[in-house]
Amino acid sequence: MTDMDDFWVFGYGSLMWRPGFDYAEAVRGRLFGFRRALCIYSYVHRGTPERPGLVLGLDRGGSCTGMVFRVRGRDRDPVMAALRERELVTNVYIERHLPVHLPTGDRVTAVCYIADRQHRQFAGSLHADEAARRIAVSSGQSGHNIDYVTSTLTHLLDMNIRDHWLEDVAGRLSISEEPATG
């Protein structure tokens, strides 16, 4: 039996393997209406303003398999504060409460961070070639953008989560590592 004040948090990227908060339960979940995408420009951690990198966001369309974490009600304030500090630094994400489907067939309402399509850091729906070209030449305070993408893909595969578009982008990186001209 769960406490009525417990709440859920949906992770689709690094939040899945490095949540950074205490939770009572973690299960796979599927969010419909949004997909995992390299749709956010990174001007600091994985790129620069002159050569922006790309990081993950939830963009509209399709569905996304990730992890959903049940957080005890007594931990609400510190967990929400930590999530907002992590996810809302530049306000490129919008905090929403959306239904996530569990493997049991149940649905829970979870805190989700969706890409703000009106924000200047929103990159839009890029073709895998364009994403790979940008990633191949971008680097920031947290390292090379290629490392971010390959680490993300490795973690997803370790969790038995397939993301065919991300796999396609990563597969193109080996042929796209020459610096872009122009």
Secondary structure by P-SEA (a helix, b strand, c coil): ccccccbbbbbcccccccccccccbbbbbbbcccccccccccccccccccbbbbbbbbbccbbbbbbbbbbcccaaaaaaaaaaaaccccccbbbbbbbbbccccbbbbbbbbbbccccccccccccaaaaaaaaaccccccccaaaaaaaaaaaaaaaccccaaaaaaaaacccccccccc
